[in-house]
Amino acid sequence: MTFFQLQRFFWVCAGTPVAMIERYPTEHSKYLGIGATIFFTALFAGLSGGYALYFVFSGSSFAELWALLFGLIWGLAIFNLDRYIVSSINKSSKGLKQFYQASPRLVFAVLIAIVIARPLELKIFDKEIHEQLRARYLSDQQQRIVKVQYSFREKYALELQQIKNYQEEYDRLSGDVNRLREELKQEVFGSRTSTTSGVAGYGTYAKNKEEVVKSKQVRLEYLAAQLASLQQYMNSQKAAEGLNNQMMLGDESLDRKAASAGFADRNWALGELTHSSNDVSRSSANAVYFITLLFITFECAPLIVKLLSNVGPSDVDIRETESRIISQLTNNSFLSTNRTVREYRLPGSKIGVRRARKYLVNKRGGGRQG
């Protein structure tokens, strides 16, 4: 594409008739800049919209195709809006009146810039958003595990309390059995203590202690059987309730989940990143604000250029042409040529032509008779 063709393309983007711009060489550069700004704003809008929709359809086999299609449609829509906004500014107005006319368009341009900037900001801060999402998903998993465990404990409170009681009794009884076995050993070997007779051999005291150990041992075995049965039951219930499937996510799982996060999650992460109180977040927030301001300036640039520029020859020509056409179309004189054309010469109608000719013949004939 040659420079002349590229220049004509940007003139078309500016929204002013190309034939009007070509008449006045002093207007070429101005409309070249306005058209180029409109075009590149639409280009950034298309990239931004396509990137946003890519995350909406993330994981789908047609995600790239939908992103490309939506990006093209969104870019064309923004291009059409910007082109209309710029071309609709009337340079014939004076002073603040021109600014008042353009103020709604400026507000609309700011809104477009904010919408365009957000998806691109998500891409720029992709690494920081990734880390923020990792921290969120890890925290969510911890809270989920705590919630499931609390619900399980509430549901099986009676069984869990029984296990606790059996375990406490088992631990206490196990200690007693170990202590009694040691005393029985000392009694048999004749070691004198506060709990032994000091008489060696398997006497009456030794038999009594052995009976006590046996009775406690029976109870100990019963408690062990009960604990094993209850533990088996609780393990089966944990599996049925899905409690065993609740576990902390590893680094690879967190990375995969953060990489496949949707647009809403990423937008939330960027908001959290810019509203936290630490130094890194404040720095990121400032960067986000400056990027948004940059896009606002970029989007408003064509409007500002046209508002600040002096009235050019093309503006005067357009104003005079519009005034002349409006004056002709609103002329209500019965004998005017425009009235005749509009009343008798309907497009594509032969009857209208014949009526017009008949009217003109009668008019001339009447004049001669007079």
Secondary structure as UniProt FT lines:
FT   HELIX           3..14
FT   HELIX           18..23
FT   HELIX           25..27
FT   HELIX           28..56
FT   TURN            57..59
FT   TURN            61..62
FT   HELIX           63..87
FT   TURN            91..92
FT   HELIX           96..124
FT   HELIX           126..155
FT   HELIX           157..189
FT   TURN            194..195
FT   HELIX           204..241
FT   HELIX           243..245
FT   HELIX           251..259
FT   HELIX           263..275
FT   HELIX           279..308
FT   HELIX           313..329
FT   TURN            334..335
FT   HELIX           337..344
FT   TURN            347..348
FT   HELIX           350..369
//
